[in-house]
Amino acid sequence: MGVKGKLAWTLKIDKVSKPLFQATYRELLNLLIQSSSNVDEINLKLKNIGFKVGEHLLMDYAERIRKHAAAFHEFASTLQLAYKVNSGREFTNVWISEDKNTIKFSDENCVLCQGVQITDMPGLQYCNLISGVFKAVLDLRGFKGDTYQESCRALGDEVCTWTIRQLV
């Protein structure tokens, strides 16, 4: 993490206990599972919640952000910084396609699904909240795009990966 990220994490961002956050997130998932008829409905509800979270985060931090992404591919660094500032960690990998219309973010130690193993819900995107946050940032910054979770450690994948794609 660079100096700006460390300063923001240390001085500017309110903290919450990681175990408290993880327990709250797990209970949110339990409620979604109980109130939904299928995995696709759970994934959509989780993404919609993430969108609302993203709206709040963007509004809270918009005044503090000095440079906004002007081109779609610049969201790679914008969202990497946002992830650092809000989680205290960087994505393990960030990939931008040659045409600069697709960005993939991966985290080998996703804070949302650490310690979670799900074997009975194929297709669940346990960390899809992140996709919703990304969607809110894209929409509120005036970009048309799609976001989704591609892989998830909670479901046995090696990393959690989220994809954002610009719709042209």
C-alpha positions in Angstrom: 0.0 0.0 0.0 1.3 3.4 -0.9 1.7 6.4 1.4 -1.7 7.9 0.3 -3.5 4.6 0.9 -1.8 4.1 4.3 -2.6 7.7 5.4 -6.2 7.4 4.3 -6.6 4.0 6.0 -4.9 5.2 9.2 -6.4 8.7 9.5 -9.4 9.3 7.3 -11.4 6.1 7.3 -13.6 5.0 10.3 -12.9 1.4 11.2 -15.1 -1.5 12.2 -14.1 -4.8 13.8 -13.4 -7.4 11.1 -15.1 -10.2 13.1 -18.2 -8.0 13.6 -18.3 -7.2 9.9 -17.9 -10.8 8.9 -20.6 -12.0 11.3 -23.0 -9.3 10.2 -22.3 -10.2 6.5 -22.9 -13.9 7.2 -26.3 -13.1 8.9 -27.2 -10.9 5.9 -26.5 -13.9 3.6 -28.6 -16.2 5.9 -31.5 -13.8 5.7 -31.2 -13.6 1.9 -31.1 -17.4 1.6 -34.2 -17.8 3.8 -36.2 -15.1 2.0 -35.3 -16.1 -1.6 -36.6 -18.8 -3.8 -33.4 -19.5 -5.7 -29.7 -18.7 -6.0 -30.2 -16.2 -8.9 -32.6 -14.2 -6.6 -30.0 -14.2 -3.8 -27.3 -13.0 -6.2 -29.5 -10.2 -7.5 -30.5 -9.1 -4.0 -26.9 -9.1 -2.9 -25.8 -7.1 -5.9 -28.6 -4.6 -5.3 -27.6 -4.2 -1.6 -24.0 -3.6 -2.8 -25.2 -1.0 -5.2 -26.8 0.9 -2.3 -23.6 0.5 -0.3 -21.6 1.8 -3.3 -23.9 4.9 -3.6 -23.3 5.7 0.1 -19.5 5.2 -0.2 -19.2 7.3 -3.3 -21.2 10.1 -1.9 -19.3 10.0 1.4 -15.9 10.0 -0.3 -16.6 12.0 -3.5 -15.4 15.2 -1.9 -12.2 13.6 -0.7 -11.4 12.0 -4.1 -9.2 14.4 -6.0 -9.1 12.6 -9.4 -12.0 10.6 -10.8 -11.7 8.1 -13.6 -12.2 9.9 -16.9 -11.8 6.8 -19.1 -13.3 3.4 -18.3 -9.9 1.6 -17.9 -8.9 4.2 -15.2 -11.4 2.5 -12.9 -8.7 -0.1 -12.3 -6.7 2.3 -10.2 -9.7 4.1 -8.8 -11.3 0.9 -7.5 -7.9 -0.5 -6.3 -7.5 2.6 -4.2 -11.1 2.4 -2.9 -10.5 -1.2 -1.9 -7.3 -0.3 -0.2 -8.9 2.6 1.7 -11.9 0.6 2.8 -10.3 -2.8 3.5 -6.7 -1.9 4.3 -5.6 -4.3 1.6 -5.0 -4.4 -2.2 -6.5 -6.7 -4.7 -4.1 -9.6 -5.4 -4.4 -9.0 -9.1 -5.9 -6.4 -11.5 -6.2 -7.1 -15.2 -7.2 -4.8 -18.0 -8.1 -6.2 -21.4 -6.3 -5.0 -24.5 -9.4 -3.1 -25.7 -9.6 -1.5 -22.2 -13.3 -2.5 -22.0 -13.0 -5.2 -19.3 -11.3 -5.1 -15.9 -10.9 -8.0 -13.6 -10.1 -7.7 -9.9 -9.0 -10.7 -7.8 -8.4 -11.2 -4.1 -6.8 -14.4 -2.7 -7.9 -13.5 0.8 -11.3 -11.9 0.4 -12.4 -10.4 3.7 -16.1 -11.2 2.9 -15.7 -15.0 2.6 -12.7 -15.8 4.8 -13.5 -18.9 6.7 -16.7 -19.6 4.7 -17.2 -22.9 2.8 -20.4 -23.4 0.8 -20.9 -26.8 -0.9 -24.6 -26.9 -1.3 -25.5 -23.8 -3.3 -23.9 -24.0 -6.8 -24.0 -20.7 -8.6 -24.1 -18.6 -5.4 -21.9 -15.4 -5.7 -21.2 -15.0 -2.0 -19.2 -11.8 -2.4 -21.5 -10.3 -5.1 -21.9 -7.2 -2.8 -18.6 -6.0 -4.3 -20.1 -6.3 -7.8 -22.9 -4.0 -6.7 -20.5 -1.5 -5.3 -18.6 -1.5 -8.6 -21.9 -1.0 -10.5 -22.9 2.0 -8.4 -19.5 3.6 -9.0 -19.7 3.1 -12.7 -23.3 4.3 -13.0 -22.8 7.4 -10.8 -19.7 8.3 -12.7 -21.7 8.1 -16.0 -20.4 4.9 -17.5 -22.5 2.1 -18.8 -21.2 -1.2 -17.7 -22.0 -4.6 -16.3 -20.4 -6.1 -13.1 -20.4 -9.7 -11.8 -18.6 -12.1 -9.6 -16.7 -14.6 -11.6 -15.2 -16.8 -8.9 -15.4 -17.2 -5.1 -13.3 -18.8 -2.5 -16.3 -19.6 -0.4 -17.4 -21.9 -3.2 -14.0 -23.6 -3.5 -12.4 -21.4 -6.1 -8.7 -20.3 -5.6 -9.6 -16.6 -5.6 -12.5 -14.2 -5.6 -12.7 -12.5 -8.9 -15.0 -9.6 -10.0 -15.4 -8.4 -13.5 -16.5 -5.1 -14.8 -17.2 -4.6 -18.5 -18.0 -1.4 -20.3 -21.0 -1.6 -22.5 -20.2 0.1 -25.8 
